[in-house]
Amino acid sequence: MTDYNQGCKITLYWLEQSRSHRILWLLEELKLKYELKTFKRRADKLAPAELKEVHPLGKSPVITIEAPGASKPLVLAESGAIVEYLVDHFGQARPSLVPARYREGQEGKVGGETEEWMRYRYFMHYVEGSLMPFLVMTLVNDTVRKSPPFFVRPITSIVASQVEAAFLTRNIDGNLNFLEDQLKTAPEGGPFLCGKELTAADILISFPIIAASGRVLQDKKSKEKYPLLGAYANRLQEVDGYKKAVAKIEEVEGSFSASM
């Protein structure tokens, strides 16, 4: 039996309603053995203090890798960095998670990259750099609207509505329109962002896309405006690796929620 772990012990520190679930999915896709340590959010929705014992920022996802002969475990944080490290070192089981970089005969040449790889490299940075900040701001804005005592809420609601109208809605709509177009123009007709094959970029974008599908893609108008995006969110949740990751959490925690 192939040891895809290469003798390494991998531990994922998973936090509910967080970006860590896509790392769990990736571990399943790569057929890696891992230890799963799960954490609940505090009443204020922040991560528990125990995570600071693993990484100084106390965030999730975080993974540790104990490699044979290493003097201490490798600690990796930040979703994109974790994904890139895992596919770089443990991608043998699913090499298609990273598209071929160069067109035949164009190896090493500037501009010789395949469209699939260029999309892959872009979306690996787009997810956290462009898309996630607006979704997080939406959550913060909703908290501002709903959290204060009832006698203050009329004021906070007005402020939140102004922020939403002046800034958030147009930026979120802009990103959703962009992603709808990217799916429409995917190489070979998709059905994934980089073409016919599921890539690590699809796994990385799964959290905001699936979370958004439960928040902003539910009404009839949004479904008509973003049919490909809605179908894409459903498609991601039907991938075997994703379903295995969900089943793992349900086994450990009793339930799973893809919401933010």
ABEGO torsion letter per residue (X at the ends): XBBAAGGBBBBBBBBBGBAAAAAAAAAAAAGBBBBBBBBBBBAAGBBBAAAAAABAAGBOBBBBBBBBGBABBBBBBEAAAAAAAAAAAAAAABAAABBBABBBGABGBBGABBAAAAAAAAAAAAAAAAAAAAAAAAAAAAAAAAABBAAAAAAAAAAAAAAAAAAAAAAAAAAAAAAAAAAAABBGGOABAAEABBBAAAAAAAAAAAAAAAAAAABAAAAAABAAAAAAAAAAAABAAAAAAAAAAAAAAGBBBABX
